[in-house]
């Protein structure tokens, strides 16, 4: 897909005012719904199209387009009160819990571009998508488009996130990492293939994808005790996800209805739930989602230094937190959504607070609370622009458990094979690979 020229497709940012102004009425928004202008003090710049050309010598995991930026300031225990209004509660808690934990803040770059076809289709299909009578199911949404560029509710923001453009599919060798209390590092390495049928412009309605929003396949290589184990997930628009597991010792594929929601991930020491994969994965049926509005906040952004393949896991994964020198934070506008468990449902996280990037609809941070209202886990993502796909992407995620005082690093790619973010566009990842038969075939190889 080519990037759309900087024509002004957006309507005014009136969602929070309850206005029904046409999407094309006022040229105040980017093609996918963000505020085009910068903020009042200039700390957030105007959106000018994003990073569409790769710097010389750059490729995913190699190089940083903003390496020359100087740090503006750091937020730590000495000054966190001064910046508290710009931080999620979880970041404040981490700063207070762990000596040395800090956020290094750099100049903001609105690097997330928008492919031309996504911009056009978002405009063309604005107002078509809707939420079903059950309050969470997505209906009438077209592919390769933001379903709700001017969201009026929390559930609409969640669907924008779940259907954000990521070039139809990708493949990477990722690691799931955990620092042990005794100091050792536990790693589970796997091939992750992800297919996003809703990124296809041929999709006119949910029926065209059999109501599937995403398909995920994880093929474990190490440790040897788990090599050959595979997990297949079909995340759906209309019902809880379907999942299958292949265990090499049994040499058979079986359905896995428990691979969902707040069931712990195998090998996580009960520190990480299934629906924490990729920051948030799975059905939306257990929560009510309240849109709290948009805020200017300090969030992880342009995470090139973190994903660089010169990093090693032993250096990145510290005792209590990720190496702070590898992290970059910037001020950006984010949509804030509060999720609370429905009265007739259950989930170990009674409340979640989500922070979504306005430019890409990516999920940058989540605070998770227990039934007593205590902050339990804090999860942050990464985000960086890839000119190859004319959009932003993310792999690396970190989940801190404040009660256990341990953390999980998921989706880390630094010591894996080269990232393949165009796999879906170029056919190296395709729909035919994501079925139970494929698990059996791989298991017999």
C-alpha angles and dihedrals in degrees: 000000000000123000116256115245113253095274113150108248101157133101125219120293095253101132095109091049092057092241120154097207114157116265091241097043101096129024096226102110137064116248092271099043110273123130105266096205126077122244128273099266096040095244088120110048128215117270109254101175104292131248105324103156123058114234115244111285095008124134132155107296094010121090139353122247089204099043091123094062117114120224111258097201143321128240115215141138092296096061108013092116090061092057100031094111089060095050134077112246090249094061091051089050092051092050090051095043101049126045110227096024108133143157117231108208122207135181112293120250120186092212100158110111128195124226113239094241093050090051092049095046094047088057094042095050099036109138095019101097119080142177118250127243090264089067099242113047116106118231137181095007120152124220126255091023138097102252096209111024090169101038118202097184142032093250090057091054090051091054091049087056095046093049098039114140115268102157098268096283148353142196132211142157103242136182132218107209136192130177109220123224089246090055103258123127120235116202132186110191121197145158111251119200118183128187124191110193091179090066088069114103089211089072110100099168141359092270089067090069096035085252092297118140099182142000121209129190123186119189113187119218102173154072094041091234089066102029111134095024110134137190126197122191131185108194109203138207095216109034143010115303125272119230138184131191131203118202113191093210091059094035092213140103119235134180115255111205090167092060090096146073116006099348109127120252112248110261095017097108086235090296098115134044128213093246090056090070109119087005092292128012133169141030124350095211100105099059141059109223120214121192107224094182136246125312138182105241143164106250139159108278141158089018097184094131091054096050095043112125093226086077121096125210093232090060097039097049106067127184097268105005146009117284104279093210089064094056129087126193130189137177113258139153113261135184111236119210126180117208120197125182114257117249093247096043136069136217132157088237103065089186137018128186114204128199115200126190110243095217101050104015087235119152109243104172141009129191114200126199134195127231091274092056095254119143104249111167134016120201128186131184135203130237135194137158122248113197089198090073098025090235145077125269140179140199110160116085131171127199119194119199106207093191098049090035090223134106145207127222112203134184095018112166105175097106096032133090122290115297114253106202095159093055092109095046093049100041101252087117115039141161094258091067095063107075138093091257090060090055090053092047092051091046091057096049 
